[in-house]
Amino acid sequence: MPVIGPWHAGTLRPSASGGQPSGPPGPNAQPYTRQGSADWCTKISHSLGTGDGIHFAIVDANTDRLLGTVGLKKTDWRGLVSEIGYSVAPWARGRGIAAEATRTIGHWLMVDHGFQRMELKAATGNLASQWTALKACLQREGIMRNAGFIHAGRVDLVLFTLTPDDLKSQFDHDQSRANTADHR
Ligand SMILES: CC(C)(COP(=O)(O)OP(=O)(O)OC[C@H]1O[C@@H](n2cnc3c(N)ncnc32)[C@H](O)[C@@H]1OP(=O)(O)O)[C@@H](O)C(=O)NCCC(=O)NCCS
């Protein structure tokens, strides 16, 4: 079962990452050095939490193995808007882990912290990320032209968002499904 928690010095130890090359998995990251990985776990992921955002490791609750990363960035504290980003390690893909983490973070951000909007921006060619956003109940708002860059160059981005109303709709939907199941 995947769980979300803070990065720490042990997150990337070989037994935690299942013997895979260490380094937080990410789409645009250059290969991580051992020092770079250590810095991410103990300093960088935490310093982001002081203003721009916050970053978590996704690990397997039973084995402690690193599965991925999820975090918030570009936080607008006045407007109560933040942007989610995620990646799942190649060895853990195909189980919907990013969607589950996104649902958890979205709920935490809005219910526990009163935020009004969470954004996700995916390159138009990144279908896995777009499916992830939809599975996490984000709404597709449209295309941001030439707004992103990946290794291959500049790309259009698809903007997805979650608001408190979306969470409420999802809750109502889940309740009515549960009630239907009870009456079977
Ligand atoms: C995006 C990412 C986090 C999703 O990982 P994941 O949680 O394991 O997601 P899954 O592999 O379970 O896929 C989620 C959905 O996308 C679909 N999908 C996956 N790859 C796909 C592809 N290449 N084309 C079309 N659909 C795809 C899956 O079928 C699944 O939908 P389903 O449950 O209805 O079958 C992962 O692919 C990743 O880390 N990519 C690199 C980093 C990245 O792009 N981050 C997002 C930046 S915006």
The ligand as a Tripos MOL2 file, in Angstrom:
@<TRIPOS>MOLECULE
LIG
   48    50     1     0     0
SMALL
NO_CHARGES

@<TRIPOS>ATOM
      1 C1          2.3530   10.2330  -15.0520 C.3       1 LIG1
      2 C2          2.7850    9.1260  -14.0910 C.3       1 LIG1
      3 C3          3.1100    9.7350  -12.7460 C.3       1 LIG1
      4 C4          1.5970    8.1490  -13.9310 C.3       1 LIG1
      5 O1          2.0670    7.0250  -13.2070 O.3       1 LIG1
      6 P1          1.0310    5.9780  -12.5590 P.3       1 LIG1
      7 O2          0.3830    6.5370  -11.3670 O.co2     1 LIG1
      8 O3          1.7640    4.7060  -12.3880 O.co2     1 LIG1
      9 O4         -0.1010    5.8970  -13.6700 O.3       1 LIG1
     10 P2         -0.6110    4.5910  -14.4690 P.3       1 LIG1
     11 O5          0.5060    3.9530  -15.2140 O.co2     1 LIG1
     12 O6         -1.3840    3.7610  -13.4950 O.co2     1 LIG1
     13 O7         -1.5320    5.2710  -15.5670 O.3       1 LIG1
     14 C5         -2.6120    6.1300  -15.2630 C.3       1 LIG1
     15 C6         -3.6000    6.0420  -16.4160 C.3       1 LIG1
     16 O8         -2.9750    6.5140  -17.6170 O.3       1 LIG1
     17 C7         -3.0310    5.5260  -18.6270 C.3       1 LIG1
     18 N1         -1.7700    5.5700  -19.3620 N.ar      1 LIG1
     19 C8         -0.5480    5.2870  -18.8710 C.ar      1 LIG1
     20 N2          0.3870    5.4760  -19.8410 N.ar      1 LIG1
     21 C9         -0.3050    5.8580  -20.9580 C.ar      1 LIG1
     22 C10         0.0850    6.1970  -22.2750 C.ar      1 LIG1
     23 N3          1.3600    6.2000  -22.6560 N.pl3     1 LIG1
     24 N4         -0.8750    6.5410  -23.1540 N.ar      1 LIG1
     25 C11        -2.1800    6.5640  -22.7870 C.ar      1 LIG1
     26 N5         -2.6060    6.2710  -21.5340 N.ar      1 LIG1
     27 C12        -1.6710    5.9180  -20.6430 C.ar      1 LIG1
     28 C13        -3.1910    4.2130  -17.8980 C.3       1 LIG1
     29 O9         -3.8350    3.2500  -18.7250 O.3       1 LIG1
     30 C14        -4.0220    4.6180  -16.7080 C.3       1 LIG1
     31 O10        -5.3990    4.6750  -17.0090 O.3       1 LIG1
     32 P3         -6.3830    3.4610  -16.5740 P.3       1 LIG1
     33 O11        -6.2430    3.3130  -15.0890 O.co2     1 LIG1
     34 O12        -7.7200    3.9380  -16.9960 O.co2     1 LIG1
     35 O13        -5.8850    2.2590  -17.2870 O.co2     1 LIG1
     36 C15         4.0100    8.3330  -14.6170 C.3       1 LIG1
     37 O14         3.7530    7.8910  -15.9240 O.3       1 LIG1
     38 C16         5.2960    9.1420  -14.5780 C.2       1 LIG1
     39 O15         5.9630    9.2030  -13.5540 O.2       1 LIG1
     40 N6          5.6590    9.7700  -15.7110 N.am      1 LIG1
     41 C17         6.8650   10.5790  -15.7450 C.3       1 LIG1
     42 C18         6.7280   11.8310  -14.8850 C.3       1 LIG1
     43 C19         5.5730   12.7040  -15.3480 C.2       1 LIG1
     44 O16         5.2290   12.7580  -16.5160 O.2       1 LIG1
     45 N7          4.9680   13.3980  -14.3660 N.am      1 LIG1
     46 C20         3.8450   14.2750  -14.6100 C.3       1 LIG1
     47 C21         4.3010   15.6060  -15.1130 C.3       1 LIG1
     48 S1          2.8740   16.6450  -15.4440 S.3       1 LIG1
@<TRIPOS>BOND
     1     1     2 1
     2     2     3 1
     3     2     4 1
     4     2    36 1
     5     4     5 1
     6     5     6 1
     7     6     7 2
     8     6     8 1
     9     6     9 1
    10     9    10 1
    11    10    11 2
    12    10    12 1
    13    10    13 1
    14    13    14 1
    15    14    15 1
    16    15    16 1
    17    15    30 1
    18    16    17 1
    19    17    18 1
    20    17    28 1
    21    18    19 ar
    22    18    27 ar
    23    19    20 ar
    24    20    21 ar
    25    21    22 ar
    26    21    27 ar
    27    22    23 1
    28    22    24 ar
    29    24    25 ar
    30    25    26 ar
    31    26    27 ar
    32    28    29 1
    33    28    30 1
    34    30    31 1
    35    31    32 1
    36    32    33 2
    37    32    34 1
    38    32    35 1
    39    36    37 1
    40    36    38 1
    41    38    39 2
    42    38    40 1
    43    40    41 1
    44    41    42 1
    45    42    43 1
    46    43    44 2
    47    43    45 1
    48    45    46 1
    49    46    47 1
    50    47    48 1
@<TRIPOS>SUBSTRUCTURE
     1 LIG1         1 GROUP 0 **** ****
